[in-house]
Amino acid sequence: MTRIKHILLSMVLIAGGVSASAQTDRKVARRDDPEYPEIARKMNLHGAVKLKVWINPDGAVRRLEYIGGHPILAESALKAVKNWRYEAASKESNTVVVLKF
């Protein structure tokens, strides 16, 4: 009985992973560069911001998640990537973007 439960649980977990949004490398069709914040310029702050991006089938950015990088640079990165457009695809996908300042 326990073995059957493990098999069923594995199948549910695998099926759940298949239905989740796919990781993709869809090409950016339109890209806005982030503005370098004035406070970062004064602090001579440089670095990278890592974002997770969910992309609708039509190429519009549906959702953004800040993963890492300096918080002062993050707001500018989020504003820029929010306006990006990707190539159209048959289904929603997601990707990770790294912006260097």
Secondary structure, DSSP 8 states (H G I E B T S, - for coil): -HHHHHHHHHHHHHHHHHHS-EE----EEE-------HHHHHTT---EEEEEEEE-TTSBEEEEEEEES-HHHHHHHHHHHHT-EE---SS-EEEEEEEE-
